[in-house]
Every structure is written in C-alpha cells, then in structure tokens.
Amino acid sequence: MKTRVSSWLVAGTVAALLMALPQVALAGTKEKQPVVDMTTEQPIAGAFAQLDRSADGVASKIRTRVAAGHAFTVWYVIFNEPAECSNQECGEDDLFTAEGALNVDQIEAARISVVWGSSGGVANPAGRISLDGGLAVGEVPGGAGQVLIGKASDGALVPVGVVTGLEDPSAEIHLVVQDHGAAQSDPELLAQQTSSFQGACNPDCVDVQFTVFK
C-alpha cells in the first residue's frame, strides 16, 4: 500500500504543526524493490530501491529518475510492529481514520514513526538521482524538521508516537521520496531542501515516489 508523508501531515490540525550518514553496519539481509510513481502507481523504468538490514539498523539506496534540477529528501515510514497494522497491511489507514483524524490508537499499536532517512540531494540535468541513507536502531535524527511522527521529547512535528525511529531492523519500512521543487541557490535554503520535512519548498513540496520493504 502506498504511503504519502505530506498528505498525512497536512490533514486536519496536523497542517498547523509544522549530514552525515549514520554508522549502520551493512552486513545482513539485502532486499531490492521497484520504485513506484505516486500518481500512476506504476514502477518507474530503470529505478530501484535497496534496503540492507543488520542487527545495528538499516541502510537504504535509491536510484531513480525525477525532475531535473529539483531537490529531494527520503523519509522512512517505520511500522515497528507490522503485525498490528490494520487488515494485516500497513499504510495510510494506520495513520488516519476514515474521517481524516489522526489514528492515534493505530500509531501506538503498530509503533509507527516517520523520520528523515539521512538522504537528500539534487537531480542531475538528465533527471537522475542517487539517494543513499540509513538509520541505526534507537537513533533519533537531531536536525530541525527531521522527526515527523514520534515522541514529543524527541521534537516530533507530530508528537503522537510512543517511539521515535527504529526499534527492530525487521520492521516494515516504506521509503517516500519528497520533491522540494527547484533547487535553491542559497546554500542554507538548499540544506533545508535536502534534509528537512517540506524544507524551503520551491514553490511546493510533493511526495512523488515510494517503495515498500516488508
């Protein structure tokens, strides 16, 4: 099931709440999945995502085609207890009720957290981009706007979670690619575009691609 980071956080009252890679061991299982377009829900030709799991955490790799010259970030939507997801399939209904309100009970039950995947960059003139990131078990991204759903004590923009980040490397993880628009020329704004949720949108920030690792 596809998941949209932006749509979650602009719903209802959530809209008002608004670089170094972590040292994650790479030895362990490696999973490879297609990258899917949010609009068409079709795999993007020639694109792929890889997730390497180890006892220490996870490391991700995305190779895809996007809008040339735009800035992008990658977000980890982490279901630490996927067995508790609605209908045994993790997705947006675990974040929101049918009425669009936050589904706090499910967020707590599935121990959901949404954090920056330590990955951002600018697409080259051909629209190609490589996005490599990772997250260690127990790690809390420390930058502004890097914890979306998590514990209030960790500075989450949406402080309804009972956990921040990754508790178990075997968790179900959805990778979401967010387009921040044309890359800013100002270095500070560009840093926001490539490392924070809806940072320095130019003019808009939109979730454009995703992949699912169960």
Secondary structure as GFF3:
##gff-version 3
##sequence-region A 1 214
A	DSSP	alpha_helix	5	9	.	.	.	ID=ss1
A	DSSP	three_ten_helix	12	16	.	.	.	ID=ss2
A	DSSP	beta_strand	29	33	.	.	.	ID=ss3
A	DSSP	beta_strand	36	37	.	.	.	ID=ss4
A	DSSP	beta_strand	48	54	.	.	.	ID=ss5
A	DSSP	beta_strand	57	65	.	.	.	ID=ss6
A	DSSP	beta_strand	70	79	.	.	.	ID=ss7
A	DSSP	three_ten_helix	82	84	.	.	.	ID=ss8
A	DSSP	three_ten_helix	86	88	.	.	.	ID=ss9
A	DSSP	three_ten_helix	92	94	.	.	.	ID=ss10
A	DSSP	alpha_helix	104	109	.	.	.	ID=ss11
A	DSSP	beta_strand	112	122	.	.	.	ID=ss12
A	DSSP	beta_strand	128	136	.	.	.	ID=ss13
A	DSSP	beta_strand	147	149	.	.	.	ID=ss14
A	DSSP	three_ten_helix	152	154	.	.	.	ID=ss15
A	DSSP	beta_strand	172	182	.	.	.	ID=ss16
A	DSSP	alpha_helix	187	193	.	.	.	ID=ss17
A	DSSP	beta_strand	206	213	.	.	.	ID=ss18
###
